[in-house]
Amino acid sequence: MLQLVNVGQKSLSDYATIATRGLMDEIRRLAEPLAGRRVVHLSATSFGGGVAEINYALVPLMKDAGLDVEWRIISGGDEFFAVTKAIHNALQGSPDGLSKTQEEIFRRYQALNAEELEDDYDFVIAHDPQPAGMIEHFENSSANWIWRCHIDLSAPNPGVLGFLIPWLTRYDAAIFHMPEYVPAAAGLPHSYIWPPAIDPLTPKNMALSPEDAAYIVDQFGIDVDRPLLTQVSRFDPWKDPLGVIDAYRGVKEEFPDVQLALVGSMAHDDPEGWDYYSRTVAHAAGDPDVYILSNLNNVGSVEVNAFQVHSAAVIQKSIREGFGLTITEALWKTRPTVAGRVGGIVAQIQDGETGWLVDSPEECAEACLEILRDPLEARQRALRGKEFVRRNFLMPRLLRDWLVLFNLLSGNDTAGAELATVVAGG
């Protein structure tokens, strides 16, 4: 059997003061005809990245809503995760394709993992490309198979997308963050559009006082009396940590006391992470005001929370981004947020209204300078950003979307509970 993730327990009632009464009533109504339905989430890792963070909240909430839900991790060696990282990069626009050997490695691990999955579910959810090919080995499955894509597919490498398409066409539904991510390929299943969400009750997003945040940040050598800029992300070229360092250097010309924290996590399905971590360290060139930290420095959820709360500005200078939950987190914590004008980021930040959208290290530096020059105005934007997150990007809304889809695929009445859709191949 594939590794089962222990997600603990959560109660929908705990969100009653955060979500609207209408949404909570809708969740209960949608959950009733699905009681006892078996659901399995398949993903590549239980740690690091947005998929894992979402599932640790979503899976127990699905359980509390009355479904029988599991989350299982596919297995794979370094050779497999090197291939899936190459696929991920290609789907986000890298020109590098796959060799025949890489394609064979991918197929082999799909078959190996399929052997370990029992075919006794009502809904099978495959997250991202890593488990996408397992469906080939379940031709007679009675389950509804759903592909959940969390990455930016707006300009994919056509060769690598074409490699995946024969599997994707087998699915009963596909879900993307934005309409622009739906590939213009014939035969795709009906595509649903909804953004991910954060859990406001986890240690990473719970309310943390400025004093507690400062105390935690101080443990890592940060001078809490000097301004801090922070980016929280994997060490990945698409997150552009080198560009963040360049932007910090531009800010430092006017605010010499400014500090920078690059806070990441090293996930086992990201073999490039170590290489880009080393490149980031080299680019910092020994600057004592640049702090490059990860889970290996005992940076966990509460520590990430503290860095975000304590920061004068939170940065996410991505050059490709499926959605960017770190932005959602920062806005929820009422932090002035500066982010790349790409992907799902533009669905979260209204430039000049709730945050700053930038296209270069120079623009990023200028946005941070605006924040440091006028922190009161910056806070007004951040307050508007928090309210936007409350209305659109919290976990109860994500649970509602899944319940609507399960009902649709089951042929149940969903009148009054619509989902955004895109015609496949459109």
N, C-alpha and C positions, 0 to 999 in steps of 0.2 A: 504493500500500500504506500501511496505517496505520503510524505510527512504531513501530519495534521498540526495546524497552528492552534495553540491555546490562546483564545482571545479574551477570556474572562467574561464578566457579565456587565450589562448596562440596562438601564431602565428608561423607557420613553418618558415616563412621568417626570424625570429629572430635567427635561427640556421644556417643561410647560411654561416656565417664566421667560424663556428665550424665544421660542417659536410662537406664532399666533395661534389662538384657539381654533380658528378655522383650519389651519394646516394640521393640527393634531387630530381634529375630528376626521379630516379627510384620510389621514394615515390609518386610523382605526377602521374606517369604512372599507378602505381598499384592502386591508390585511385580512378581513373576515373570511372572504371566499378562498383565501390562500392558506388557511390554517393547515399545518402539517406537511406542506409541500417541501420536497427535498431539494436543496440548492447546494452547489459546490462552486467555490471560487478557486481558480487555478492561477498561480503566479510564480515568478522565478525566485522570489526572495521574501522573507518575512521581516527584513530589516533594511532600512535605507530607501529613500525615494517615496514619492507620493502614493503609489499603489498600496504599499504596506501601511502607511499612515492612515489612509482611508479605511482599509479593511479592518484594522484594529477597532475602529468605531462602528463601521457599517455592519459587520458580521454579527456582533452581539445585539445590535439594535434590530436587525432582521429576525434574530432569534426571539427577542422580546415581543416582536410583532406577531409571533406565532408560527414562523417558518422553521423547518429543520435544516440548519445551515452549517456547512463546513468550509474551511479554508485550507487548501492543500498546496504544498510547494513541490514543483517539479524538480527532478534531480538532473545534474549535469556536471561534467568535468570542466576544467579550464578551457579545453578546446571548444566546448559547446558555448560557453559564455563569451568567448572571444568572437564567435560567429554571431551570436545574438546582439552583441554590442555593435558589430559591423552592420547588421541589419538595422538596428536602431539609428545609427548615424546616417545610413543611406536613406532611410525613410524621412529623415529630417533634412536631406539635401546633399549629403556627401556624394561626390561623383564615383567613389570607389564601389565597385560591384563585388559579387561573390564568385569565388572560383568553384569549379565542379567539386573539389574536395570539401569546401565549406558547405556547399549545398547538401552533400551526402552526410556530413556530420549533423547538420540540422535535421535531416530526415531520420537518421538513425536514433537520435535522442527523442524525437517525437514518438517513434515506435516503442522505444524502451519505456517511456513514461506512460504511454497508452496502456501497456501491459499491466501497469500498477494501479490503474483507475477502474473501479467497478462501475458498471453501466446500470446504476439503479437510482438515478436522480431525475427530477422533473425539469431542472434548469442547470445547465453547465455554463459558467461564465469564465472565459479565457481572457486574461488581462495581458494586453500588448502582444508583440510577436512571439515571445518565447514559447508559449504553449499552443500557438495558433494552429499548428499542423496536426495536433493529436486527433482532431475530428475525423481525419481520414480513416482512422482505425475503428470508427463507430458508425458504420454505414447503416446499421439497423437499429440505431438508438432511438428510443421513444422520447428522449429528453429534448427540450428546446435548448439549442446551443447559441450562445450570445458572445460576440467578440467585442470586448471593451478596449478601445484604443485611447491611450493617455498621451500620445505624442503628436507633434506637429507634422501633419501629412500634407501641408499646403503645397510643397514643391518636392515631391519624393523622387528618388532615383528610379527611373522607369523600369530598369532591369530587375532591381531587387523587389519593387512592388509587384512586378509581373511574376516573380518567383512565388510570392505569397498568395496571389489572387486565386489560384485554383482551390486553395483551402478556404479562403474567406467566402467564396461563393457558396460553400456548403452550409454556412451558418444561417440560422433563422432570423437573426437580427444583429445589427452592429451599432455601436454607440461611439460618438465622437464628441469632443468638447465644443467644436464650432463647425458651422456648415462648410467653411473653407477647407476643412480637413477631409471631407468625404471624397475619396478618389473617383475620378471620372472613368470608371471601368465597368464594362458590361457584366451583368450577372451578380452583382453584389446584392446582399439581402437589404431589406428595408433598413434605412439608417435613421437613428434617433439622435437628437442633439441635446445634450445637457452638460453643464459644467460640473466639475467635482466640488467638494466641500470640505470644510474643516470641522473638527469636533471642538466646540468651545469649552467642553468640560474636561479635556485631557490635561495632564500636567504641562504640556507644551503651550496650551492656549488659555489656561485658567488665569483668573485675575492674580497679578503679582504686584505687590507694592513697589514703588520706586526704591524704597530703602532696602527691601529684600533683594531686588534686582541688582542694586549697586553692590551689596555684600557678596553676592555670588560672582559677579563679574570681577570684583577685586581679587578673588582667589586665583585668577588666571594672570595676574600681573598688570591688569588694565588700571590706569590712573583714573579713578572715577570722578575726579574733579576737572578732567579735560574732556572735550567733545569726542564722541566715538561714532564712527561710521561702521556699519556691519553688513556683510552679505552672508546669507545662509544658503548653501547649495552644495551639491556634489562638486568635486574637483573634475571639471569636464569642460572641454573647449566651448561647448554651446552656452555655458554659463559665464564665460569670459572673465575669469578671475584676474587674468593679466590686465585686461582693460580696466577692471575695478582699481587695481593698484595704480595704473596710469592716472585715473580720475582722482584718486586720493592725493597723488603727488601734485595735481593741479590745485586742489583745495588747500594743500599745505602751504602753498606760496602766499596765500592771504591769511590762513589760520594755522600758524606753525605748530600749535599745540594739538592739532587734530590727530586722532589715532584711527587705525583700521583693523577690524577683526574679520577674517575670512573663516567661517565656521562651516565645516562639512561633515559628511559621514562617509565611511568607506564601506561600500556594499559588496558582497561577495560575487554578485553578478556583473560587476563593473571592473574588468581587468585593466582598463585604461586609467582607472582612478589614481593608481600609484604613480604612474608616469606623469600625469598632469599635476598631481600634488607636488612632485619634485620640480616640475617646471615653474609652478607658482612660487615655491620657496626660492628658487633661483632668481626669479623676476623681482622678488622683494629685496634681494641683494643685501640682506642683513640689516635692513632698517629696523631699529628697535621699537618703532611705533607701529609696526605691522605684525599682527598676531595671527598665525595660521594654525587653526585648531580643528580637532575632529573628535569622534567618539573614542579614539585612541588616547586622547588627553582627558578622558572622563567627561566629555561634553555629551550630556544626554538631553532629554526633553526639557527638563526644568532649566538647565543651563542655556539652551537655545532661547527659551522664553525670556530669561533674564537678559541675554544679550540684545534681543529685540526691544524689550521694554526700556532698557537703559540707553539705547542708541539715539543720538540726535537725528539720524536718518538711517533708514534701512534701504539697502540697494539690492536690486536684482537685475544686473545688466546683461540679461540673456540676449543672445543673437538668434536663437531658436528656442521656443518654449511651448510645450503642449498647453499648459495652463499657468502653472507657477503658484503653488499653494503657499509658498513662503511669502508671497505678496499678500494673499488673503490673511495670513497670520499677522503680518505687520499692520495691515489696515485695521484688523480686529482689535489690535492693541493700541490703536490711535497713534501710530507712529507715522511721521512724514516719510513717504515711500517714493523712491526713484527707481524706475524700471525701464528695460528695453521696450521699444515700440514694436513688439513682435507677438505673434501667436495669441494665446489666450490672455496675455497680459492686458491687451487693449479692451477686453471685456470687463476688466476689473477696475482699471484706473481711467477716469475721465481727466485728460491732461488739463492742468490749470484749475481743476475743480476739486478732485479728490487725491491728486498726487501729481507726479512729474513723469512724463514719457520722454525717453532720450534715444538718440541714434548713434552716439559716439562717446568715447571717454571725455572729450571736451565738453559735450552737452551734459554728461553726468556730473562732471566737476562743477559746472555752472549751477545746476539744480541744487547740489549740496551746498554751494555757497549761498544761494537764495535762502535755504533753510537756516543756515547758521547766522545769516545777517538779520533775519526776521522770524524768530522762532514762534511768535504769537500767530502770525499769518499762516505759518506752516502747520500749526496745530489746528487751525480752523479747517484746512483741507483734510487733515487726518481725521477729524471728527466726522466730516461728511463721508469719508471713506469707510469708517466703522459702521455707519448706518447702512451704507450700500451693501456691505458684507452681511449684516444682520438680515437684510431682506432677501438676499440671493444665494449666499454661499455657505450656509450652515447645514450640519448633518441631517436634521429632520427633513429638509427639502430634498436632499439626495435620496433618502430612504423612500420618500413619497414617489419620486421618479421611478425607482426600481419596482415598487409595488404596482404602479400603473402599467409598466411594461410586462410584468409577469401576468397581470390580468388580461392584457391585450393578447399575449401569446396563448393564454388559456381559453380565449373566447368569452371571457366574462365581460359584463357591462362596465364600461369606464366612462359613461356619460358625465360630463362636467369635469373630467380629469384628463386634460389633453397633454400631449408631449409634442415638442417641436420635431419635425421630420424633414428629411431630404430624400428626394426620389433617387434610388440607387442608379449609379452611372450618370447622374445628372451633372 
